[in-house]
Amino acid sequence: MLETNTLLSLEHTLAGDYLAGFEHPWEALTGIKDEILRLAGTLDRDEYEEISPDVWVHKSARIFPSAYIGAPCIIGRDTEVRQCAFIRGSALIGEGCVIGNSVEVKNAIIFDGAQVPHFNYVGDSILGYKAHMGAGAVTSNVKQDKTPIVIKNQFKNIETGLKKFGAILGDSVEIGCNCVLNPGTVIGRNSRVYPLSSVRGVIGENIIYKGSGKVVKMR
């Protein structure tokens, strides 16, 4: 379940070919900045506008005046970046996305149709096609002791070698309000996480996560 093409529909991001080169999606996190800079050279200049150095925005996207967008960044067709959003850079944001009020994003790939609409933090993470984070849900991307992040699941622990790694959300994952996704969280396609949950490790696909040790398979 942890393979890139099992978690994510790669046709729904400009970085599909890039991600396809990695067995596991978190292996791509360190190269997001360089991939955005490479992709910028392939964009149709009739569709995308460089609004500041290395910040490319589709002409159909709606950017609120109070939003900050750092470089490098690509924002896709029909995406909305709302008031006081803080995109720190190294962010590849797809088509039809919502980056909401006071949301912070950095070093992330956000697939088409994904939404982080209210007071979210998304750092060193990948959000799959039509993934959604409820109000106040955040990715925690650094351990308190600053040691490399280990992905924990029921079969074995996986050493990532990364000191910064938030979460991988598969396609159509729903995260409830005010959840904390701890460093190294991986959630399979179509799964749901109850509000106020603190999530760590791997959650399979088509799962409802109600709390630690409380998971049920969707019917």
C-alpha positions as CSV (number, residue, x, y, z in Angstrom):
1,M,0.0,0.0,0.0
2,L,3.0,2.3,0.5
3,E,4.0,2.4,-3.2
4,T,3.6,5.7,-5.0
5,N,1.3,4.4,-7.7
6,T,-0.9,2.7,-5.1
7,L,-1.5,5.8,-3.1
8,L,-1.7,8.4,-5.8
9,S,-3.3,8.9,-9.3
10,L,-0.2,10.4,-11.0
11,E,-2.2,11.7,-14.0
12,H,-3.6,14.4,-11.6
13,T,-0.5,16.4,-11.1
14,L,2.2,18.1,-13.2
15,A,4.7,16.1,-11.2
16,G,3.4,12.7,-12.3
17,D,6.4,11.7,-14.3
18,Y,8.7,12.9,-11.4
19,L,6.8,10.9,-8.8
20,A,6.7,7.8,-10.9
21,G,10.5,7.6,-10.5
22,F,10.1,6.8,-6.8
23,E,8.9,3.6,-5.3
24,H,7.6,5.5,-2.3
25,P,6.3,9.1,-2.4
26,W,8.2,10.5,0.5
27,E,11.4,9.8,-1.4
28,A,10.4,12.7,-3.7
29,L,10.2,15.3,-1.0
30,T,13.8,16.5,-1.2
31,G,13.6,17.3,-4.9
32,I,10.3,19.2,-5.0
33,K,12.0,22.6,-5.4
34,D,14.1,21.5,-8.4
35,E,11.2,19.8,-10.0
36,I,9.1,22.9,-9.9
37,L,11.8,24.9,-11.5
38,R,12.1,22.3,-14.2
39,L,8.4,22.2,-14.8
40,A,8.3,26.0,-15.0
41,G,10.2,25.8,-18.3
42,T,7.5,23.5,-19.8
43,L,4.5,25.7,-19.0
44,D,2.4,27.2,-21.8
45,R,3.0,30.9,-21.5
46,D,-0.4,31.6,-23.0
47,E,-2.0,30.0,-20.0
48,Y,0.4,30.8,-17.1
49,E,1.7,34.1,-15.9
50,E,4.9,34.7,-14.0
51,I,3.6,37.1,-11.3
52,S,7.0,37.3,-9.6
53,P,10.3,35.5,-10.2
54,D,9.7,31.7,-10.3
55,V,6.0,32.1,-9.3
56,W,3.8,30.8,-12.1
57,V,0.0,31.1,-11.8
58,H,-2.6,29.9,-14.3
59,K,-4.6,32.9,-15.7
60,S,-7.9,31.3,-14.5
61,A,-6.7,31.0,-10.9
62,R,-8.0,33.4,-8.3
63,I,-5.5,34.8,-5.9
64,F,-6.7,37.1,-3.1
65,P,-4.7,40.3,-2.7
66,S,-3.6,39.5,0.9
67,A,-2.1,36.1,0.0
68,Y,1.7,35.6,0.0
69,I,3.2,33.3,-2.6
70,G,6.9,32.5,-2.3
71,A,9.2,31.0,-5.0
72,P,9.3,28.6,-6.6
73,C,5.6,27.9,-7.0
74,I,3.2,26.7,-9.7
75,I,-0.6,27.2,-9.2
76,G,-2.9,25.4,-11.6
77,R,-6.1,26.1,-13.5
78,D,-9.2,27.2,-11.5
79,T,-7.4,27.1,-8.2
80,E,-8.3,29.6,-5.4
81,V,-5.8,31.0,-3.0
82,R,-7.8,32.8,-0.3
83,Q,-7.1,35.7,2.0
84,C,-3.9,35.6,4.1
85,A,-2.7,32.3,2.7
86,F,1.1,31.9,3.2
87,I,2.7,29.8,0.5
88,R,6.3,29.8,1.6
89,G,7.7,28.3,-1.6
90,S,8.5,24.9,-3.2
91,A,4.8,24.3,-3.6
92,L,3.3,22.6,-6.6
93,I,-0.5,23.2,-6.5
94,G,-2.7,21.5,-9.0
95,E,-6.0,22.4,-10.8
96,G,-9.2,23.1,-9.0
97,C,-7.6,23.3,-5.6
98,V,-8.4,25.5,-2.6
99,I,-5.7,27.0,-0.4
100,G,-7.8,28.7,2.2
101,N,-7.6,31.6,4.7
102,S,-4.5,31.6,6.8
103,V,-3.3,28.3,5.4
104,E,0.5,27.8,5.3
105,V,2.1,25.6,2.7
106,K,5.7,24.8,2.0
107,N,7.7,22.0,0.2
108,A,4.5,20.2,-0.9
109,I,2.8,18.7,-3.9
110,I,-1.0,19.2,-3.8
111,F,-2.8,17.2,-6.5
112,D,-5.7,18.4,-8.5
113,G,-8.9,18.9,-6.6
114,A,-7.3,18.8,-3.2
115,Q,-8.5,21.3,-0.6
116,V,-6.9,22.8,2.5
117,P,-9.5,25.5,3.1
118,H,-9.2,26.8,6.7
119,F,-6.3,27.4,9.0
120,N,-4.2,24.4,7.9
121,Y,-0.5,23.8,7.8
122,V,0.9,21.5,5.0
123,G,4.7,21.1,5.1
124,D,6.9,18.5,3.5
125,S,3.9,16.6,2.4
126,I,2.0,15.3,-0.6
127,L,-1.8,15.5,-0.8
128,G,-3.5,13.2,-3.4
129,Y,-6.3,13.8,-5.9
130,K,-9.3,15.3,-4.1
131,A,-7.8,14.9,-0.7
132,H,-9.4,17.2,1.9
133,M,-8.2,18.5,5.3
134,G,-10.9,19.9,7.6
135,A,-10.5,23.2,9.4
136,G,-7.5,23.4,11.7
137,A,-6.0,20.1,10.6
138,V,-2.2,20.2,10.3
139,T,0.8,18.1,9.3
140,S,3.5,18.0,11.9
141,N,6.7,17.6,9.9
142,V,9.6,17.6,12.5
143,K,10.1,15.4,15.5
144,Q,10.6,17.2,18.8
145,D,14.1,15.6,19.2
146,K,14.9,16.5,15.5
147,T,16.0,12.9,14.7
148,P,15.2,11.3,11.3
149,I,11.6,10.2,10.8
150,V,10.6,6.6,10.9
151,I,7.3,5.4,9.4
152,K,5.6,3.0,11.8
153,N,3.2,0.3,10.6
154,Q,2.1,-3.1,11.9
155,F,4.6,-5.0,9.7
156,K,7.9,-3.1,10.2
157,N,9.3,0.3,10.8
158,I,10.7,2.2,7.7
159,E,13.7,4.5,8.1
160,T,13.2,7.5,5.8
161,G,16.4,9.3,6.5
162,L,14.3,12.6,6.5
163,K,14.3,15.1,9.3
164,K,11.3,16.9,7.7
165,F,8.4,14.8,6.5
166,G,4.8,15.5,7.3
167,A,2.2,13.3,5.7
168,I,1.2,11.5,2.5
169,L,-2.5,11.5,1.9
170,G,-3.8,9.2,-0.8
171,D,-6.5,10.1,-3.2
172,S,-9.8,11.2,-1.7
173,V,-8.6,11.0,1.9
174,E,-10.8,13.0,4.3
175,I,-9.1,14.5,7.4
176,G,-11.5,15.8,10.1
177,C,-11.3,19.2,11.8
178,N,-8.4,19.9,14.2
179,C,-6.5,16.7,13.5
180,V,-2.7,16.4,13.9
181,L,-0.9,14.2,11.4
182,N,2.3,13.4,13.1
183,P,5.6,13.1,11.3
184,G,5.7,10.2,8.8
185,T,2.0,9.6,8.6
186,V,0.8,7.8,5.5
187,I,-3.0,7.4,4.8
188,G,-4.3,5.1,2.0
189,R,-6.9,6.1,-0.6
190,N,-10.5,6.8,0.4
191,S,-9.8,6.7,4.1
192,R,-11.4,9.0,6.7
193,V,-10.0,10.3,9.9
194,Y,-12.4,11.5,12.7
195,P,-12.0,15.1,14.0
196,L,-9.6,15.8,16.8
197,S,-7.5,12.7,16.1
198,S,-3.8,12.5,16.6
199,V,-2.6,10.2,13.8
200,R,0.8,8.4,13.6
201,G,2.1,5.8,11.2
202,V,0.2,4.0,8.4
203,I,-3.5,3.8,7.9
204,G,-4.7,1.5,5.1
205,E,-7.0,2.4,2.3
206,N,-10.8,2.4,2.7
207,I,-10.5,2.8,6.5
208,I,-12.4,4.9,9.0
209,Y,-9.9,6.0,11.8
210,K,-11.8,6.8,15.0
211,G,-8.8,7.0,17.3
212,S,-5.7,5.0,18.3
213,G,-6.6,1.3,18.0
214,K,-10.1,2.2,16.8
215,V,-10.3,1.6,13.1
216,V,-13.0,0.0,10.9
217,K,-13.1,-1.1,7.3
218,M,-15.5,0.8,5.1
219,R,-18.3,-1.3,3.7
